[in-house]
C-alpha cells in the first residue's frame, strides 16, 4: 500500500530542439524521488517538425499556432496513451515564444484536452504564473535537480547542465534542508546550446543535427566570433535569467561566411564558452558538473566543456540518472508538487520575488481517471517503448 501523498506521475517534455516527445514515470511525494518508472520517446516526423518550426516566435492566435498545437497534442496523446498507471500527468507543451519581460511565455498544447483524452488529471501551463508574478518562468527543472542531488547522495555543491536547444545550469547545495530554502539553488539559462547547431545543419545540409559532433570536430572555431559573442551584456547579468530559443540569432549570422565545419566548430565552442561564463555566478565552487540533454552525446561539445572546468564533467548516467528523460521526469515531479500545493520556482531559480507554485490543473470525468500504480519490474519492461538511438544533438529540451 502506498503512503498518502505518494503518486505515480507521468511527465512529458518536448523541447526547443524540436526532436520529439519524451515521457517518463516517477514515483514521488513531491519531496523525495521514491522510484523511477517506464519511459519512452516519440520523434517528430520531418513534416511535424516543419509545422512546429513555422510557429516559432508566435503567440496565441497567430497564424501558424493552431497547426503546431495540433501536432503537439497528437504526438503527446499517441505516446502517453501507451502508459498505464499514472495518477497525474505533467504536460509541459511546446515552447514557441518566451519573453518574460514583455509578452510573457507561450507553450502551445491544451492540457485540458489531453486530460479528457487520456483520462488522467493533468497539470500544465507551468510557467505563466511565475512570469505573471515577475519571474523569468524558466528554468523549472531546478527543484527536481535538488531532489536528484539528494537521491544520488551528494554532500557538496554540484551543478546540473542541461544541453538542449538552450543551455541551462542549476547550482545545488544538497546540504540545504529543501529546495525552497534560501540559498539552496541558483539556476539560469547559459546561452544557446544545440539550437544554433541544429539550425545550421538543417539549413546548410538538410540534416537534423551534427551527428556525434563529427562536423564540428573537423573544423576550427573562430575565436574572434566567440569573443564578440561573450561580450553580450547577457553574460554579465546577474542570474536568475532566461532566454528565448532565438535570442542569439546574431551568433548564427556571425558564422554565415564560415565553412560548414568551421561554423559548426564555432557554434559548439560558443555553447561551451557560455556555460563557463555562467559558472562565474556560482555561489561556491562545484565538485562536479553533471550533464543532461542531447548535448552530452556530443564528444566535441563535452571536450570543449572539459577544457573550461577544473572539476569532472560527466553525463548524468555516471550517477545512475537518465539524461534523455530527466526533463520529462522533472515535470512529473513538478506535477505532484503542484497538486500538493508546494512551490515549483523560487527567487534563486527564476527570479520571482517569492516562492511560487505554478500550473493549471485539469481533471477528467471521474469514470475516466486511472489511479492504479505500475505493477513492478515486469510492467516497466512491458510499457517501455522501442527507442531510436539518441544522436549527438537531439536533446529532450
C-alpha angles and dihedrals in degrees: 000000000000122000117251111272094024110120140175104234128192115210128194131194134179111179142203093269087070094221099134144274126313120198129184139166126227134180112220146140090219091265110056131033103238101174142349117231137193122313139191143181129219114190121215115243118239089256093050091048091051091051092053093043089055089059098049111126093020129123133214110301095021116132103259099037100087093054092047092049091052090053092048095047094046094048092048093047092050093051101037094048088068092065124083134197103035117151091191138008123220106205117186099179126206117302110228100165136008122188108147093173092051131014096003126233132315126202111171122216130082113247092188089059092050090048090055094045096045099034093230130121104255130204113199144148089059097169108048100078092050091052092045089056093050102271129128092244088225150124099024102171097078096092087055091046088058089053089049092051090053091044093057092046098247113176102181134045115294134169133223116211119196112199103196127130086307120026122235134184132207119195109201132194100198092189090068112104093240144346089262091059112110109256095019094109142024118182138170145146111271100200138272115341123163099351098079091044092050091047091050092051092046095048100041105030106016091241129131096228147347097274109230089341089283096144094046089049089061094051138073119237117236104236093194092058091048092049091051090047092053090050089073112118088234092079095055093045112110113246149272091080136140141200142213117236092253101039092111098047086136089070092059090047091051093060095046094107097044124097117264093258095045092046091052091046091050094049091047094050090046091055091054092044090054091055092050090049089053093051089066087075095059113123090224135005117277126233095212141003113223114199125209133172129056094300091075088070090061109091092192093055093043090051090051089053093048090055090058102045130066093204127069114285108207140161113255089248086077087074096039100265128127111242094191093055104033094102093048089048089050092059090047088054093045092050090060091048090053091052089048090050092241123145119266099187137029144187089271096051107039103004092247109155095239139016108286135193109206136187142084117251119216120185127198124220108291092245090063100048117114116206103158111122120230114277102241132265095334090057091050091058093044095051099043110103126217108270127208112231112273112241131212099274106027104104128172092240 
